């Protein structure tokens, strides 16, 4: 008899322990009761240990930390049929206080396990929002305007997604498009940039040639002036040098022109 009582006590203790769940730090606990038959009123935010023994009771835990989403790359088309590729990525997190809404609205996605909850929501809801936003916003641009206004395009997509994420009870923290133009356009842009660089190089070379020509003209004029204006001075310098190198000389002068006697 004592053995049976002991075994029952152990079984009861094990049942109690296994029927209690604890809300993890930085998670928002949502306790569902009555199988959720009465709708959102059967869900409530809870903290700490929770008794989940009763039928129809289940504890969900919504992670409140930032998570990364990585949709598959897709193609988008401008309104004039120009085709681009987009490989977006984003960072987001659930809005604190919206745990009940998240569990109630996405319970059908199999979110009873915290480690797969966000993956399921991303694949079913958020990734589609992101790719659809890029596709639909691209239709407001022509191919050229999209390339020339890439920053405003990405900003418009981000503003749209922030509002849509909030409507789904999530906060969008960061968004990267990974947008790439079609190969033909990338090649055309590269050729245009090369042509601009070559034109600048020719322009610089022409300016240097003009400067060299002007310098040559100035040097030629300087040489001409030097040849005409300095001949007498050069002769005078040579005359003075000859006097300096002559011995036993007497200089007789009338005050104007010196005369040398040896």
RADAQUI-V908498 format. One record per pair of residues at least 12 apart in sequence whose C-alpha atoms are under 7 Angstrom apart, sorted by the first residue. I is the first residue (numbers start at 1). GAP is how many residues later the second one is. Records with the same first field share a line. If there is no record, write none. Layout:
BEGIN
I: GAP ; GAP
END
This chain:
BEGIN
19: 32 ; 33 ; 34
20: 29 ; 30 ; 31 ; 32
21: 28 ; 29 ; 30 ; 31
22: 26 ; 27 ; 28
23: 24 ; 25 ; 26 ; 38
26: 37 ; 38 ; 39
27: 34 ; 35 ; 36 ; 37
28: 33 ; 34 ; 35 ; 36 ; 71
29: 16 ; 17 ; 18 ; 30 ; 31 ; 32 ; 33
30: 13 ; 14 ; 15 ; 16 ; 29 ; 30 ; 31 ; 69 ; 70
31: 12 ; 13 ; 14 ; 15 ; 27 ; 28 ; 29
32: 12 ; 25 ; 26 ; 27
33: 23 ; 24 ; 25
34: 22 ; 23
35: 21 ; 22
40: 64
43: 57
44: 56
45: 55
60: 52
61: 53
62: 37 ; 52
63: 51
64: 29 ; 30 ; 32
65: 28
66: 25 ; 26 ; 27
67: 24 ; 25 ; 26
68: 22 ; 23 ; 24
69: 20 ; 21 ; 22 ; 53
70: 18 ; 19 ; 20
71: 17 ; 18 ; 56
72: 15
73: 12 ; 13 ; 14 ; 15
74: 12 ; 13
76: 58 ; 59 ; 62
77: 58 ; 61 ; 62
78: 60 ; 61 ; 63 ; 64 ; 65
79: 60 ; 61 ; 62 ; 63
80: 62 ; 63
82: 61
83: 99
84: 95 ; 96 ; 97 ; 98
85: 94 ; 95 ; 96
86: 91 ; 92 ; 93 ; 94
87: 90 ; 91 ; 92
88: 88 ; 89 ; 90
89: 86 ; 87 ; 88
90: 84 ; 85 ; 86
91: 81 ; 82 ; 83 ; 84
92: 78 ; 79 ; 80 ; 81
93: 77 ; 78 ; 79
94: 75 ; 76 ; 77
95: 74 ; 75 ; 76
98: 71
102: 67
130: 31
133: 24
134: 23
137: 20
158: 17
248: 14
249: 12 ; 13
250: 12
END
